[in-house]
Amino acid sequence: MTIESDPSYPAHWEADVVLRDGGTARIRPITTEDAGRLVSFYEQVSDESKYYRFFAPYPRLSDRDVHRFTHHDYVDRVGLAATIGEEFIGTVRYDRIGPDGRPASAPADEAEVAFLVQDAHQGRGVASALLEHIGAVARERGIRRFAAEVLPANTKMIKVFTDVGYEQKRSFEDGSVHLTLDLEPTAESLAVQRAREQRAEARSVQRLLAPGSVAVVGVSRSGAGVGAAALRNLRDSGFHGHLYAVNEAVTRDLLDGVRAYRSVEAVGAPVDLAVIAVPADRVPDAVAACGEHGVQGLVVLSAGYGDSGPAGLARQRELLRQVRSYGMRLIGPNAYGVINTAPEVELNASLTPAPMPMRGRTGLFTQSGAIGIALLSALLRRGEGLSSFVSAGNRADVSGNDILQYWYEDEATDVALLYLETLGNPRKFTRLARRTAAVKPVVVAKGGRHTPAGHVVPGTRLSEDTVSALLRQAGVIRVDTVTELVDVGLLLASQPLPAGPRIAILGNSESLGVLTYDACLTQGLRPLPPLDLTTAASPADFRTALAAALASDDCDAVVVTAIPWVSEHALADDLADALREAVAGAPGKPVAVVHVELAELVQALSATRGPAADAPDRPAADSPFTPAALAATATTADPVRIPSYPAAERAVKAVAEAVRYGQWRRALADAGQVPEYEDIDEAGAAAQLAGLLADVDGGAALTLSDWDARELLARYGIRVLPTLPAPSADAAVRAAAVLGYPVALKTTAPHLRHRADLGGVRLDLTNEAELRRSYEELTDALGKPGELQPVVQAMVPRGVDTVVRSVIDPAAGAVLSFGLAGVASELLGDTAHRLVPATDRDAAGLVRSIRAAPLLFGWRGSDPVDTPALEEVLLRLSRLVDDHPEVIGVSLEPVVVAVEGISVLSATVRVAHPPARGDLGPRTLPSY
């Protein structure tokens, strides 16, 4: 509700939030136009709640009260309201006060805060959400403490304050509890906030995946079309709840055997989930009807939104606004649907024909319906079941972040597979993925390098390689194709994690064993010499060899290779039984099978044999979702399943990803820590930045002078070697006299900076004659001094030239980068990245993860350089950008790492006013 006539209205405080029960509400500033809403809200609050708020009977608000509670300056007096539609369900306000408790203005940094929540909405987490947002507003306005007076009997409100995680003081004065809260975020307050976010968003997804009743809106009377298909799939899947069909022109009681109504309102019973399959121009009416009826969530199958151009995108944004105004969540539009195989639910609200895929331990999320179909088909053919499936289409609301929140605590899901075309909030995704990956694998295939039609996301300046590196830092298994997504998912869903990279290889083909050995080397694994069982090997020979490998202490995983026997007798079932018997005897190591032209072995190993599995007349090209095909997977899977692959490279890739993920999981036991450096001057840096930005416009960035950059970095213990300008040869000589010989003469013109390959640097100049001669050579070859901007700098001990950078990406947040200096590293993209704040383990890994890292550790007999000093610079820079969001970019180039110590020869620092909100701000739903 931006008030155009009031330029002071802080529109950026508006936010949609998920409440504790999974519903949504909008939080926004209260304006002068809200008088009627405030009065209506207050009339619906119980006398007891009014008494708790005002400490006395207070049946109605006076005109003076209404004026006071709706007129704010948004600095010293602020009021926020939580709304659903146009109705207030809760309010909060603060008034800045001075030391005497009377109204005050800045620099006073304390404020009184008070809440009021409608009784019907108490217990939904409204007050907690309001406290998070009013706290963020207060910090933005320079308020550091909240004071609150609460009656002792008002235990609910006392709990809201005490559970928030802020440092606080509590006393009892004049019959009330006096609370003082320090608003500086703490590790505890951040943990509380994120735990509430996780529970709320997980609950909102659970309401979509486990509804007690479903209405399909847009079911044709002829039985044709998307709506009718969705209804049949729900009906035939055995959904355990109530099912309704809605068609405004229906003339009979049943459609496809399901009770039919002309409208959602006519159902006359609660509807938890509505599947909307009407043309886009009729969706708003359907959404309004669902909202008025109290529907909790929507799956919109209808297309014609962001996927159809600018007009559709505007329609999509209005759809989201309308859905959230009713407190609902939305999957879609242009969605393929959702599936939940839980035995107490059996929901197939998708376009996948019934019966559903069999029950399994894998969760699947896709943004593309077509890719969703392909993934479901691939998993089905290879015998893998699902716990849940969500295909979100244009992903206007519910995203992969929400699904991760749900899977994190879902006991039915052991492996999370995601196909993502965009990352709407990379910073939040990596945070959630890291937490989820700590307890179960998260495998991601990311689609196009562009933003597909229908997807509106914040821009990112990070390359795909950087995004991949950050995902891997978060424990995400990043794969390149949907085939790899299935391959890796199958192994993780059926096999234990390997304890290390040692791979045993055995099989009946020497050539296939060699191919597998080479694939292991390519993936960085440590394969043992292949064991050739010869082509005469029987299933019993395989069983004996596999059992021996699994019992050996010399390997961590086993790859079995198999080619067809020269025999008319099909041994696939016998081989599968033999392999499963060996695995059952020693289940602690993962096993993968590589087969060549043994299609029967795939089915036998996946244990998908069922009543229809052996039907000889099943067309190979038929849809995998035909009843016959799906019936083949309806039986309970054998508890011992072994994934199989038609190529050695695919099997080894899956094993390698499991090895790397297992190493990441083990490393979590010692995740490292962010060091505390006693010589850091955080307050001084903050004061310096405030002064530098005092005259800078809100949206502008400032590149600091060399002097200011050196001063700021020095406050964090990063010493940049000084340079002296040399506009003439005489000035260069004077500079050298100050610095002392030997010196370096360098050009600093933008087109020559850090380009030693262009001849703009002269080193080891030991006297005045050499310096003057080098100065003349530079100016003769490259241009006049005014163009070259030469400087003189003292020489430092020789070492390895490196580059340390940090940049604030608008989507991913602060990123720390490291690589070697020079065009070769830039050309090959040999740069490593970590998210800020970096731990000591992150810094050590960053230095060692580039391909050229051996140059730092004694390559070809050279002396190893001082990598601990280099890691300290990385950690100090990480602290600087983490402590001060005003620092949006730092480049230290070059950082010369010698055998003892380092030297930072040049630094560039860019600063700007920080954004009002970030990932450390109050929880909020994205609005694209």
PANU-127163 format. One record per residue (C-alpha): x, y, z. Coordinates in steps of 0.001 Angstrom, whole numbers, plus 500000, padded with zeros to 6 digits. Example, Ala and Ser with C-alpha at 12.3 -4.5 7.8 and 13.67 -1.06 7.14 Angstrom:
2
512300495500507800
513670498940507140
# end
This chain:
928
500000500000500000
502375502688498813
500970506144499432
502085508243496464
501187511472498231
503508510560501134
507091510221499881
508202509203503363
506170505980503168
508724503126503477
507464500742500813
510447498428501362
509012497494504758
506126495702503067
506573491922503174
504660488668502818
505400486138505560
504521482517506248
502927482011509646
503387479117512013
500424477134510655
501568477478507032
499213480278506046
500484483646504880
499973487249505896
501224490609504684
503100492986506971
503086496660506038
503320500111507630
500089501556509005
498973504722507200
496451507489507705
494042505615505421
493812502712507871
491550504358510453
488510502273509520
490497499042509400
492023499789512803
488633500423514405
487194497242512862
490203495263514042
489930496578517582
486224495723517750
487074492063517066
489657491847519866
488422490335523133
488093492430526297
490837490343527912
493308491078525097
492428494777525280
493050494725529020
496453493092528516
497348495761525945
496234498864527902
496406497552531511
492808498607532056
489344498047530560
489412499744527164
486278498802525221
486818501129522238
489379503441520688
488788507169520930
489207509440517914
492444510632519477
493662507043519798
492821506295516187
494661509416515031
497692508549517142
497822504933515962
497492505816512255
499749508863512001
503455508061512027
506646509745510936
508242506311510193
511308507333512184
510456507997515831
506936506567515673
506219503492513571
503253501151513364
503068497911511394
500023495772510664
499738492109509731
496941491791507203
495008489130505324
493244490794502452
492172494201503727
491687492997507297
494094493688510160
494892490557512184
497646492078514334
499467495345514979
502742496462516535
504163499913517142
507164501541518675
507683505040520073
511222506336520532
511912507428524095
514713509161525943
516424508185529205
513490509699531133
510984507503529296
509398510436527468
509023510755523642
512318511627522000
514117511798518694
517523510630517541
520156510184518854
517975508496521512
518274504771520722
515513503160522811
511833502686522019
508733501333523705
507077498495521800
503590497001522115
501539494378520228
497917493475519757
496764490350517900
493214489336517054
492156486462519303
491146484323516318
494710484540515015
496627484103518254
498872481038518260
499696481427514544
502998483213515152
501676486653514166
503305488465517082
506662486740516500
506653487769512840
505709491330513739
508493491490516326
511078490398513741
509942493093511310
509533495937513805
512987495044515167
514504495343511681
512723498660511163
514011499955514503
517610499004513701
517288500760510355
516168503906512205
519024503811514718
517150502226517623
519180499681519539
516858498615522385
513180497880522902
511443498384526236
508131496665526973
505717496615529901
503687493407530171
501195492284532805
502374489126534604
499203487301533553
499921487955529876
502140484891529593
501728484566525817
503219487989525165
505998487465527709
506864484267525849
506987486137522517
509635488466523958
511640485867525866
511741483354522989
513046485770520369
516697485134521224
517804488741521797
519895489617524827
517433490958527378
516910492129530925
513809491460532947
512503493095536108
509246493463538015
508141497049538643
504820498546539783
502853495374539142
504162494713535639
507029492895534021
509582495295532506
511564493839529600
514510495412527794
515667493775524568
518972494496522843
518098494496519111
521569493595517873
521155490192516155
522822487333517982
523586483782516972
520666482721519153
518189485216517674
519221484248514155
518823480545514990
515376481207516460
514341483180513384
515515480515510960
513960477693512961
510623479510512847
511058480105509135
511765476413508562
508768475200510561
506400477673508927
507506477041505348
507618473276505859
504106473401507277
502896475432504293
504207472741501921
502778469968504061
499320471543503711
499731471343499937
500997467759499889
498730466247502542
495313467907502197
492221466427503735
490100467514500778
490738468551497175
488564470377494654
489419470394490957
488149473622489396
487564473427485657
486486469828485080
484850469552481669
481569467706481353
482898465808478328
485779464281480278
488358465929478037
490944468519479000
493461469138481750
490940469510484572
489238466205483827
492625464480483597
493678465857486975
490398464710488513
490781461176487137
494353460956488405
493260462025491877
490384459579491860
492315456620490472
495337457133492720
493232456233495751
493356459651497419
492250459192501023
490526462546501468
487372464111500092
487378464880496376
485148467382494572
484711468435490950
483780472043490132
482214473197486865
480022476298486750
477786474697484108
477441471251485644
473892469839485526
474374466513487269
475587465378490669
478620463438489444
481468464032487021
483618460951486357
482118459406489469
483089462358491673
480567464626493369
480265467801491296
479323471394492164
478864474646490280
481258476525492568
483691475963495402
481311477754497737
478589475249496866
480701472378498178
479461473200501670
482478471611503346
486121472613503927
488439472446500925
492131472318501757
493604472252498243
492199473469494934
493577472384491566
492724475127489060
492515474213485381
490552477025483741
491732479545481113
493980482272482475
491327484983482148
489017482998484458
491629482151487077
491104485356489142
487448484471489732
488420480936490696
491092482212493101
488649484642494696
486091481876495181
488725479632496759
489983482409499015
486502483301500235
485849479631500983
488984479316503115
491046477109500776
494605476771502104
496574476261498882
496328476199495096
497884474212492272
497356476281489121
497796474165486000
496643476975483713
499176478487481311
499248481961479763
501243483748482438
504938484634482564
505466481988479906
503521484092477374
505261487475477409
505038490791479291
501233490814479524
501289487300480956
503995488265483401
501864491130484688
498981488664485016
501259486313486978
502263489027489445
498635489951489998
497817486267490531
500440486016493262
499217489214494904
495648487891494881
496601484467496230
498604485921499104
495862488397499954
493830485377501046
496695483813503023
497144480945500554
500236479369498971
500518478739495244
502183476049493134
502405477317489575
501052478759487426
501736476527484421
502430473720486902
502481470000486171
501231469193489666
502147467397492889
502344463785494087
502558462396497606
502888458608497892
502481458477501690
500119455578502444
497793457764504484
497497460324501667
498159458866498183
497727462189496431
498212462516492675
497189466095491912
499180466118488703
498913465247485037
500697461933485610
498153459178484837
497232456914487727
498286454665489322
501045456706490902
504730455797490928
505504453363493698
506351454549497148
510032455303497696
512469457417499671
513324459996497003
511817463470496747
511746465177493344
511247468867492526
511284470350489039
510525473732487563
509756472188484173
506794469937483471
508537468319480510
511651467572482565
509411466329485352
507843463813482981
511273462679481802
512582462272485352
509521460382486530
509834458092483512
513561457467484097
513111456750487801
510201454453487066
512024452426484441
514928451899486819
512766450829489726
513019453876491988
509958455077493869
509150458530495183
508149460029498496
506880463250496927
506993465138493651
506419468828492950
506560470414489509
506189474146490130
505972475515486595
506622479253486621
507396479089490359
505610482326491206
505373481351494892
506369477901496156
509963477229495105
512771474784495660
513593476629498894
510157475805500322
510448472166499269
513872471883500908
512351473221504126
509765470431503935
512179467631502982
514564468618505760
512182467256508382
510272464757506210
511066461293507536
509759459720504313
512444461415502184
516068460221502259
517327461823499029
516352465208497542
516543465617493749
515970469041492203
515920470217488610
516223474016488735
516117476439485839
516737479450488069
517798480148491642
515403482796492904
517372483375496115
520813481726495858
521870482951499296
518896481342500998
519083478243498810
522696477559499752
521859478104503421
518935475693503320
520773473195501140
523724473146503542
521482472381506484
519537469710504561
522682468140503077
523978467647506605
521280464980507118
520409463765503598
521853464154500084
520715467103497949
521334466580494225
520777469500491841
520743469692488069
520574473319487012
519140474070483599
519798476927481198
522264479722481783
519503482189480971
516201482970482694
513385480950481075
510070482526480175
507833482859483206
510664483028485745
511409486395487302
514401486325489644
516976488783490979
519968489178488721
523336487699489595
526800488665488394
528260485286489288
529366482857486620
527974479341486415
531307477979487677
531088480238490722
527514479185491433
528581475540491182
531471476114493585
529189477775496121
526652474965495847
529363472386496435
530575474347499456
527034473985500797
527186470201500328
525014470174497214
525830467500494653
525767469555491453
525294467556488238
525092468765484660
522266466714483144
518983465111484105
520553461744483288
523222462355485910
520530463517488323
518832460123488029
522111458185488056
523373459813491246
519947459751492892
519575456008492318
522885455224493965
522290457472496963
518769456154497472
519822452509497567
523438452438498780
525369453541501861
527876456368501552
531430455254500764
534004455766503488
536665456893501026
537802456983497381
539229453432497036
537262451540494401
537372447802493736
536476446726490192
535482443194489223
533669441606486300
533701439224483368
535244441631480847
538840442790481046
538169445642478594
535157446924480504
537199446738483697
539910448888482136
537337451449480985
535977451570484518
539500451959485942
540190454901483617
536852456512484518
537793456299488203
541077458084487553
539269460794485598
536949461382488570
539832461627491038
539149458259492669
541708455631493675
540804452453491806
542351449096492638
543554446916489753
540470445365488075
539736441722488872
538930439871485651
536647436906486308
536793436008482580
533811435513480289
533297432049481720
532399433419485163
529142432145486620
526781434032488952
528396432106491813
531816433435490788
530430436959490857
528944436362494298
532208435045495697
534301437874494229
531887440594495342
531645439167498861
535436439144499106
535702442761497906
533049443921500358
534832442140503206
538209443631502318
539623446594504228
541358447785501069
538337449309499301
535465451669500080
533125450860497175
532757448256494443
531904448573490760
530795445307489131
531023445023485344
529046442512483335
528710441593479660
526347439014478129
527239435349478341
527759433383475139
524817431214475996
521207430802475090
520288430686478743
519374434070480245
521294434421483507
520166437929484445
517942436826487303
520564434439488628
523278437124488505
521035439649490210
520241437186492980
523923436396493402
524921440040493666
522112440832496114
523106437870498258
526686439147498470
525552442672499316
523147441417501974
526052439656503663
528146442842503878
525872445876503522
528302448593504612
529755449548501206
528079450890498068
527914448719494973
527167449796491413
526846447582488357
527984448415484816
526244446303482211
526497446046478459
523360444937476599
521843443303479677
518474445042479888
517015442167481902
519679442676484552
518544446266485108
515049445132485972
516246442233488055
518609444384490125
516026447093490717
513567444464492009
510691445916490009
509327442599488919
505594442424489399
502485440851487890
502791442797484646
506532443103484442
506999440027482304
504187440845479869
505738440165476431
503357442447474560
504281445693476319
505397448137473564
508869449466474312
507939452928473034
504760453193475111
504410455935477704
505932454784480996
502785456064482687
500380453556481129
498480451492483717
500391448376482684
503732450095483063
502932451506486456
501377448293487706
504751446700487131
506174448827489909
503323448451492348
504877445591494290
507026446216497318
510651446548496342
513253444055497454
515119445513500432
518426444920498614
518562447059495479
521660447646493385
521766450472490823
522944449547487340
524300451690484524
524792451101480777
528202452818480747
531217452755483045
531504456542483016
527965456959484342
528399454447487149
531746455883488208
530413459456488081
527623458454490485
530083456718492814
532454459703492694
529696462123493652
528798459859496575
532472459796497627
532742463598497537
529466464008499399
530604461519502043
533822463492502486
531811466696502887
529570465058505501
532568463840507480
534163467280507283
531062468738508975
532222467170512224
534958469813512180
533458472631510151
536028475098511383
535455478482512932
535562482143512035
538683483397513866
538596486312516257
541483488729515722
542171491028518662
543729493731516487
540603494272514364
539144497777514773
535511497130513848
534212500356515393
536872502441513673
536066500868510318
532355501560510833
533044505200511643
535339505572508635
532744504059506296
530007506288507697
532151509327506995
533074508214503486
529426507546502574
527978510654504179
527750512515500866
527104509507498616
523621509022497159
521715505936498216
522072504042494941
525633505099494102
528920503305494753
532238504916495688
535692503648494781
538008504603497630
541239506451497100
544417504448497650
544915506190500977
541371505475502237
541542501883501015
544840501287502832
543453502851506005
540277500739505957
542126497490505253
544702498284507945
541888498401510521
541436494692509772
545130493865509850
545661493868506081
548680496026505291
548914497319501741
552405498314500672
552433502081500037
553117503563496607
554306507045495751
553268508871492580
555942509514489953
554627512094487470
558226512733486336
561602511041486447
562731513440489168
559617512610491224
560371508918490805
563895509453492123
562588511369495130
560055508611495823
562765505958495684
564826507964498153
561904507900500596
561146504199500129
564709502962499787
566263500907496991
565577498473495394
562249499682494026
559684498834491366
558342501282488791
554787500532487682
552076502099485544
548626502397487129
546562503534484153
543331501482484034
544217499844480712
547656498793482020
546915498045485671
547895494476486649
549082493837483081
552751493051483536
552583491210480214
552248494578478455
555563495774479822
554227498320482292
556371497090485236
560104497385485950
561478495467488942
564615495404491089
565810498906490243
568791499304492549
569946502863491880
568977506218490410
570497505510486979
568469502328486529
565331504093487690
565756507011485263
566548504655482357
563450502512483115
561278505603483399
562433506778479966
561827503316478450
558291503174479853
557273506592478617
558858506073475206
557116502708474738
553721503239476309
552918506955476419
553246510133478376
553425510104482202
549994511720482444
548553508746480559
550546506061482361
550159507376485930
553448505754487079
554173505003490726
557178503788492694
556964501005495257
559513499243497433
560518495761496337
559297492808498376
560616489245498693
559919487153495589
557128484608495775
553951483462494048
551680486250492820
548060485656493801
544749487505493691
542304487786496602
538890489275495976
535505489676497583
532362490872495888
528806491381497082
526517489695494586
522912491016494630
521527487488494727
524167485301496377
525574487737498931
529245488122499858
531631485818497996
535341485351498711
537534484404495710
541132483293495260
543430482485492348
546888483014491008
547666486308489286
548204486337485557
546424485898482281
546710482109482330
544551481777485427
542046484293484073
541898482534480714
541333479124482271
538983480416484953
541169478873487649
539556480690490561
538012479235493701
535129480712495687
533609480476499159
530661482153500825
531309484734503517
531833484428506448
534611481945505745
535946479611508427
539561478565508820
538701475309507035
537105477293504208
540244479390503793
542496476329503748
540235474646501203
540061477791499081
543852477953498740
544108474262497858
541145473976495473
542538475796492421
544219473690489750
547449475684490063
547667475116493847
550804472914493566
552760476093492758
552165477151496367
553372473893497881
556777473240496332
556110472401492688
559143470855490966
561469471384493879
560646475011494596
560295476155498186
556744476020499580
555373479481500306
553693480817503430
550124479599502875
549119480117506561
549800483852506094
547770483792502875
544873482067504631
544967484733507343
544545487484504733
541553485614503299
539986485323506738
540603488961507618
539038490102504348
536085487801504977
535591489410508383
535729492899506868
532996492324504286
530896490298506735
531090492947509466
530455495856507090
527866495348504318
528874498797503051
531984497143501542
530659495815498234
533920494923496516
537573494406497391
540411493372495098
543894492676496474
546126492235493443
548757491070493520
549269489416496880
552827488116496750
553196484998498905
556821484462499815
558513481662501716
557943483743504823
555149486288504891
553033487985502269
552938491404500635
549785493092499371
550985495402496602
547711496953495485
544123497213496701
540866498465495243
537874498945497532
534324499888496535
531696500931499086
528009501824499022
525084502217501370
523970498696502364
520550497366501387
517846497853504000
517214494126504271
519286491035503637
519348487349504515
519986488390508112
516812490470508060
513330489308509048
511885486302507258
509874487212504201
508561485599501045
510150486766497788
508164488970495430
509444488808491886
# end
